[in-house]
């Protein structure tokens, strides 16, 4: 994960974000739980179709998506 010191923004690697999306598509709860922990501060924007799938507003971040996944699995 990389962090932008100037803005305080944090973004996960494209590979990690893709793994999260693939785990969602595959309904892989074990992988989702693990990946969501690593994305809790990611400020990158989720694809709009993923926002719809998770019941989130369009433009939500991976952090918001990760928290939704964590809540759903609790």
Secondary structure in CASP SS format (residue, H / E / C, confidence):
PFRMAT SS
TARGET T0000
AUTHOR 0000-0000-0000
METHOD secondary structure of the structure
MODEL  1
X C 1.00
X E 1.00
X E 1.00
X C 1.00
X C 1.00
X C 1.00
X C 1.00
X C 1.00
X C 1.00
X E 1.00
X E 1.00
X C 1.00
X C 1.00
X H 1.00
X H 1.00
X H 1.00
X H 1.00
X H 1.00
X H 1.00
X H 1.00
X H 1.00
X H 1.00
X H 1.00
X H 1.00
X H 1.00
X H 1.00
X C 1.00
X C 1.00
X H 1.00
X H 1.00
X H 1.00
X H 1.00
X H 1.00
X H 1.00
X H 1.00
X H 1.00
X H 1.00
X H 1.00
X C 1.00
X C 1.00
X C 1.00
X C 1.00
X C 1.00
X C 1.00
X E 1.00
X C 1.00
X C 1.00
X H 1.00
X H 1.00
X H 1.00
X H 1.00
X H 1.00
X H 1.00
X H 1.00
X C 1.00
X C 1.00
X C 1.00
X C 1.00
X C 1.00
X C 1.00
X E 1.00
X H 1.00
X H 1.00
X H 1.00
X H 1.00
X H 1.00
X H 1.00
X H 1.00
X H 1.00
X H 1.00
X H 1.00
X H 1.00
X H 1.00
X C 1.00
END
